[in-house]
Amino acid sequence: MRYAVDLHSHSGYAGGVGNISLASLARTMVVKGINAFGVGDCLQPAWRESLERQLVEREQGLYALDGAEAPLAAARFVLQTEVIITSPVSSGGRKGTHVGLLFPDFATVDRAIALLDRWGVHLNMGRPFIKCVDTAEVAERCFALVDSGPGVLLFPAHVLTPQGIYGSDHPVDHLAEVFGDFAPRIRVVETGLSADPELLAILPELDTRTLISNSDCHSEALNRVGREFTVLELKQLSYPGLVEALEAGQVAYTAEFNPAEGRYFLTGHRSGLERHGASYCYFSPDRSPAQGICPICGKPLTVGVLERALTLAKRQADPAPARVLGEVTARQAYRRLVPLVEVLAAGQGVKSVVGKKTARLFQTIIARTGTEAGLWELEAGEIARELAGVVEESVLKAILAVRNGDFSFQPGYDGSYGELRLGEAIDWQGQERIFRA
C-alpha cells in the first residue's frame, strides 16, 4: 500500500513559532491525507513530556492521540527533531548544518537527550546546537546518536538552502567535509522546498541516496502541513517499515514545491535589510554580479539554490564534465504541487489563503475527494467531472492548471517565497531585477 509521510516539522518551542497542538495537527493531517507526521523538537524537555502525556503507541514506533475518536484516531505521529551541527570547514569559519533525526520510541529519545546533556548541549530551544571541534567529532557524535536505539535515522535537511549541508553559508562540496567517516552511513537526504529530484540529479554524490520531501512546517495551517511529502510503498505502516523503506529507496514519489517557489531559489537580497529599505534585487546564475556583491548595499548577496547547485555540479563531477540541468533524468519519481488553499486563493483572485471563503471551499472539495492528497491522485478528467458545478469555473481552471503542471513561479530569493503564476511559463534563467525604492 501507499502511505504519505511528512517527517520534518517544528513545535511551539522552535524560534518564531507559536503554540502548536497535536489535535490541530491531527485535524489538518486527516484532510491533507498525511498518514504519518514528524512531531518536531522531541529533544526539548517540555515538549518531550507533553508528547508522552498526549500520545499512545499504536503500531510499533508510531503514535496516536490518546483517546482520539475517528477520524483523528487515524493520524500517526513519529518522534522527530532537527538539530544544528556546527563545525569548522575548509571554506573558513564554522558551518551550521541542519540535520533531521527520527526516533523509534521515547526511551531512545531519552538516551539521545542524555548524550546531548553529556556534550554540554543546551536543550531549551527546539533546534539544539551540537558544537563540534572537527569532522572527526561530528562523525563520532552522529554515530552515537544513530546507535542510541534501533532504527534511529539521521538525514541532512533541506540540503541546498543556505543552512543545508550543500548550502552557500560556509560552503562545502561533499558530505564528508562535514560528516567525516559518518558520510557513508547517510542513506537519506531531504530535498527542501527550494530543490527537487530534477535539480538534485546534477549532483553525483546523491546518486545512491534516497531523496525525501517534507514540509519543515512551523504551523498547523492547511498551506503548511504536508506542503511537501513523501509517498512510500509499504506492506503496513510501522516505524521499522517506514525507516527500512526510506533507506531502501522504496519511494513511490515525492510531492515537491516547484523549486522556484522556495525562499532561496535565486541569488539576491530582499527588502528590509540594512541600507535597503524597500529596495531589493535578485539574479539567476548567468546574471549574478561579479564577486556576488549586492548592487544596493555593497554586501555579499545570499547565494541562491540554483546558482549553488550549478557550482556543486562542476565540483563534484571534476575532472569529468558537469551534468547539465534539464539534460539529466531525475532518478526518483516526483510531482510538483501547490498547496490546495493557495490554488483556491489564486482561482478566486484573493491573496489570503486563510480566509473563511477559501476554507469553506477547501472543505467542499475535500468532501468530494476525501483528502487533498487524494485530489492530486485523480486524473485531470476525473477532477473536472467531480468538481463541475461544485466550484466556480475560475477555481476549477486553477486546480486543473496545477494538476496538469501548467504553472510556474516568479522565483523566490533570500527568504522571500516565489509568487504563483497559473498558465505561465517563467524561465529560471535570464532573471534579473534590481528595484530601488
N, C-alpha and C positions, 0 to 999 in steps of 0.2 A: 504493500500500500504506500501511498504518498502522504507525507506529513510536512507541513510548513513550519519552520522554526525560525525564530528571531532571537539570537543568543548574545546580544550585547545591548545593554541599556544602563540607565543610571537611576538611583533613588533620590529622595529628597536630601540626602547627605552629600551629594556632589555639588560643587560650586555652581551657583547661578540657577539651581533647580529648586522649585517649590515643593511642597509636600505632595507625595505620590502615594496613593493607596493601592494595595493589591486587588481589592474588589473592583476599583475603577479600571485597573489594568485588565482584569479578567473580562469585564464587560466589553472593553474595546477589542481584546483578543478574539472573543467569540464572533463579533460581527465582521472583523477583518479576516477571519479564517486562519489565525495563527494557532497552531496546536501546542507548541512549547515555546516559552519565553524566558530569557535570562533576567533574573531579578535585579541585577546590578548591585555593586558595592557591598557584597556579602561579607567582606572582611571588616567593615565598620561595625564596632561592637554593638551600638544601639540598634542599628538596622538588622544585624545578625540575630539579635534577641527577638526583635519584632517579627522577623521571618519565622523563627521557630515557634513562636506563640500562635501564628496565624495559619501555618501550613502543616499538612499531614502527608506522609509519603503514600502514594497510590501504586504506581509502578516503581520498579527498582530505580532509585535516584531521581524520580520525578515526583513533584509535589503539587497538591491541590489545596484550595482554600478549605480550611476545616469547617464543616457544617454547611458548605455552599450547596444550593439546590440547582437543578438544571435551569438554564443552560450553563451557568457559571461553573458548575461542578466539573465540566469537561476541560476547563482551562488547566494547563500543566505548566509548572514553573521549574526552572533549572537554577541551581545555585551558581552565581556568576559574579565576577568583578572585573574591573580594569585596574591595572597598576601601571605606574610610570617608572621605568628602569633608567636611571641616569648613570652615565659612564663617559670617560674621556674617549674622544675619537680622533682619528688622524687628521681630519679637516680642521681641528682646533676646537678648544672648549669642551663642554660636556653636552652630550646629546640626551634628551629626554624621550625615550622610545615608549610609546603606548602599547600595552600588551593586554590581551584578554585571557581570562582563566575560567575554566569550568570545573566544578567540583561534584563528586558523586553523593556526598552526604554532609551533615553538619559536623560529624566527628573529624572528617578530613579538613573542613573549613577551620575548625579549631586548631588542628595541627599546623595549618598554614599561618594562622594568627600567631601561634607560639613561635614559629620560625621568624616572622617579621618582628615580633617583640624582641627576640634574641638579637636580631640585626640592628636594633635601635630605630626601627621604622615607626613613625607616628601614624596611628590608625584612626585619628579623629576625623579625617576627611574621607570622602567617598573613594577617591583615587589616590592611594598611598604612594609615596615616592620611595623606591628602593635604590639607595645610593651605593654605587659600586666603584672600586678603585681602578678596575681594568676589565678586559674581556674575560679573563680567567675567573674573576669573581662573579661576573654576570652569568657565565656558564654554570659555575658551582651553585649559585642560588636558583637558577632555573631548574637544574637537575633536582635540587632539594624540594622545590615546590611540586614538580610533577611526580616525585616519588613520595609525597606526603600521603597518598592514598591511591587506590586502584582506579585508573581511568581519568586522572586529572589531565585536562587538556590545556595547553598553553599555545596561543596563536598571536602573531603580530597583528595589531589592529590598524585599520584604515591606512594601509601601507604607504600610500603616496601623498597623503596630506602632510603639511609641514611637520606634524608631530608623529608621523609614522616612521617605520624603520628606513624607508627609502626617501623620506621627505626632505625638503630643502633646508630645514632647520638643522644646522651642523651635519651636512650631508655625508652619507656613506654609500658605497656602491654594491656591497654584498652583505648578506645576513651575518656572516662570520665576523665582520668588522665590529659588530656589537655583541653578538651571542657567542662568539668563540666556538669552543668544542660542542656547544649545545645546538648549533645551527643544523646539523644533520637530523636532529630529533624533531625539527619543526616540519610537520606534515600538512598543516592547515594555515592558510593566510586569508585575512579579511580584506575584501576589495575596498570598502569605504564608499561614501556617497559620490566621490569625485572620480572613481575608477570602476571599470567593469572588466570581464574576461577578454573583451576585444582589445582594450588598451593594454592590459597586463600581458597579452600574448607576445608582445615585443620584448619581454624580459626573460631571457633564457633560464635564469635561476628559479623561476616559478614553474617550469615545465613539468616537474614531478610532484608538485604540491597541489592539494585541493584548495580551490577558491570558494570562500563562503561570503555571504552577504547578510548584513544585519542592520538594524535601524540606528543603533547607537543613540537611541532617543532619550531625551531628558523630560519626558512628558507622557501623560495618559491620552493625549489627543489623537483623533482619528487620522490626522495627517502626519503623525509621528510614529506611533506604534506600527510595526510592520510596513514602514515605508520602503524598506528593503528586507528581503527574507530569503531563506534557502529551502528548497523542496527536496526532501530525501526519500529514497526508496528503502523502506523498512518492512520487515515481516510484522513487527509490532513495535509500538513506541515505548522505549525504556532508555534510561541513561546509558547503559553499556552499549545498546544497539545504536543509539544516536552517535556516540563517540566513534564506535567501530565504523559506521557508515561515513563519517566525516574523514577519518584517516584513510579509509579505503577509496575515497573519491566516489561514493555511491550517491551522487548528486544528480537529481533529475534536471533541475535548472535552478539558477538564482534569479530573483527578481531585483532589478537594478534601477537606480536613477539613471537617466541619461547623464553621462559624466559631466556634461556642460551645466547641469543643474546644481552640481555640488559647489560648495562655498569656496573652493580653492582651485578651480579648474584652470583659469588663465592667470598669468603673471600680472600683478597690479598693486594699487593702493586704493583703499576705499575712502570715502569722505569721512570727516570727523577726526582724522589723525592730526597730530601736531603739524602746524603750518599748512593744513589742507582746508579747513573749514568745510564748505560744501563741495570742494573740488575733488575729483577722483580721476584715475586712469587705469586702463587695462590693455594687455597686448598678447597676441598669440606668439608662439616661439620665433617665427620669422620676422616679427616686428619688435621684439623686445629690445629696449635701449641697451647700448653698449655698457658693459660692466654692471648691468642690472640696476642702474641708478634712476630713481624717480625724477621725472622732469618737473614735478611740482615742488617737492620738499627737499630733494637732493640726497635722500637716504636710500638704502638698498630696498628694492621692491620685494614683496612677498612672491617668491617664485612659484608659479602655478604647477599643478599636477601634470598638465600636458607637456610643458617645457621640461620638467624634471624627468618624465618618462622617456622622452626622446634622448635626453642626455644619458640616462641609465642604459638604454638600449645599445648605444655606442660602446659604453664602457664594459658592459657585461659580455658583449659579443667580441670585443677586441682579442685577437687581431682579425677575426672574421668580420665580414661586412655586417653592419647593424640591420636588424629586421625593420621593415618599413611598415608603419601603421597603415592599416587598410589592406595590406597585401598578405597578412598573416591570419590564418583562421583561428578563431578562439577555440581552445581545447575543450572547454566546457560549454554546455548549453546555457543560455541566459535569455531573459526578456527584459526589455526596457519598459518600465511602467511609471505612472504618475499616481500618487495617492488620489483616490476617487473624489474626496471632498475638494481637492484642488481642481480636478476636471470639472466638477459640477459648478464651482465658482466661476471658472472660465466660461462655461457654457451659458451661465446666467448673466455674464458681464459684470460680476461683482468682484471686489478684491478680497473681502473677508472669507476665509474658509471655515469659520466657526459660527457664522450667522445662523439664526433659527430656521430660515427658509432652506438653507443648504443642508442643515441637519435633518430636517423633515424629508427632504428629497433623498438624502442618503438612506434613511430608514425605509422609504418607499421602495427603493431599488433593491435593498437587501432582503426585504420581504418577498421579492420575486426570485432572487438568485441565491439566497441562503447566506452567502458571505461575500466580502469584497474579492478575496482570492478566487472564489468560485465564479464570480462575474468574469474575471480576466481569463479563466479557463475556457469560457464559451467562445465559439467561433463568432465572427462579426455578424453573420446572418442570424445566428441564434439570439444574439443580443438585440438586434433590430426587431426581431419578432417578439421577443419577451417584453421589450420596453416601448414598443409602438403604442401610442395613445396613453401611455403611463407618464411620460415625461415630455417636456417641450421639445420641439424639433431641434432647437439650438443645442440643448443639453445632449440629446441623442447623437447629434453630429459630433459633439466634443468627445463623447465616450467612444464612438466608433473610430474617430481620428487616432485616439491613443491606442485602441486595440489593434489598429492597422499599422501602427508605427508612423503615422503621418503627423509628426510633431517634432519640435526641436526647442532649444532654449537659447535665449541671449545669455552667453556664458556667465557663470559666477566667477568671483575673484576675491581674494584677500578677506574671506569671511562673509561675503555677500552671496546669497543664493542666486542662481540663474533665474530668468523670467521665462515662463512657458509661452511658446508660440505654436498655436494649433494650425495645422495646414501650411506651415512654413518650413523651409529647409535653410538653416543658417550654417554656413561653413565655419568650422572651428578655426581654419587658417585665415590669415589676412585680417584678423580682428585688431583694430587699433582705435582707442578712444581716449582722448585727453580732454577732460571737461574742467575748465577753470571757472569757478563761480564769480 
